[in-house]
Amino acid sequence: MPLAYAFFLADVNTDVDAVNGVMSSLFQLSAYLLLMPLLVILASNLLFEELDNDTLKNLVTIPINRTKLVLSKMLVLLLFAVGFMAVGGLVNLAVLLFQGWEPVGFWTLFGVGIEEGLIMWVGALPCILLVVLLNKNYIVSVVITFFYTTANYILSMSDAFLTQPFGLNIGTLFPGPLAFRWTFQFYDQSQTSAELADLLERISPYFLNGVQVFGVIVGEAVVFLALIALVYRRQEI
């Protein structure tokens, strides 16, 4: 998706706008619409590979702790999420340099993108829990993940959820609006259009700091990882 956006860079007037444009496509399109479904599909493969190949019985006779086994798979997914955002960021950098733009503020947004990979990983955990609960019912899992991903994207574009106070609400607990309320403040806003200035005026009072965001995702990660491990451990081999 950042590559698709690159075709429109000819309409951009400044280096700052070019960097903001390609990175926003990574944050708001690739992360929401591609990364989360990919994580769930990869999770389905990782979680049931041993069952499909009838090798899990051999693994548990070693013995291997099933909790550690499933958590190691979740770690693989985390590395994939971080790698996805890192590669996407570097592709953006290559596009910017190739088209002659100076990467003003790029590395700040690159670091933010790595951290958004962590947010998207945590955001995918409820769907991964569903995959484990449904036990190899891939079609249902993918359909529900599609709706969950679409809902997160829509929520991240809605003022009604972007302007909710920090607390137990959709704007805080869902990865779409949570990520938007954190990442948006890192764009270079020295040269803003009237439309962007209006958006900033509406949502800037509801921006979240790093402690709030990572407090939420750590709490969610602990809860969902514990549930995933519990369900996976109790499944019949």
URGIPE-V660362 format. One record per pair of residues at least 12 apart in sequence whose ideal C-beta (glycine too) atoms are under 6 Angstrom apart, sorted by the first residue. I is the first residue (numbers start at 1). J is the second residue. Records with the same first field share a line. If there is no record, write none. Layout:
I->J + J
This chain:
1->25 + 29 + 30
2->22 + 25 + 26 + 88 + 91 + 92
5->22 + 25
6->95
9->99
15->101 + 102 + 104
16->104 + 188 + 191
18->96 + 101
19->103 + 104 + 105 + 106
20->187
22->92
23->109
26->88 + 113
27->116 + 183
30->88
31->116 + 120
32->152 + 153
35->84 + 120
36->120 + 124 + 149
37->145 + 149
39->77 + 124
40->124 + 127 + 145
43->77 + 128 + 131
44->131 + 138
46->73
48->136
56->237
57->237
66->233
67->229 + 233
70->229 + 232
78->121
81->117 + 120 + 121
82->114 + 117
85->113 + 114 + 117
86->114
89->110 + 113
105->188
108->186
112->183 + 186
116->179 + 183
119->175 + 179 + 217
122->217 + 220 + 221
123->175
125->224
127->145 + 148
129->224 + 227 + 228
132->228 + 231 + 232
133->231
152->174 + 175 + 176
155->174 + 176 + 177
156->176 + 177 + 180
161->177
162->177 + 203
163->203 + 206
166->212
181->206 + 207 + 208
182->208 + 213
185->207
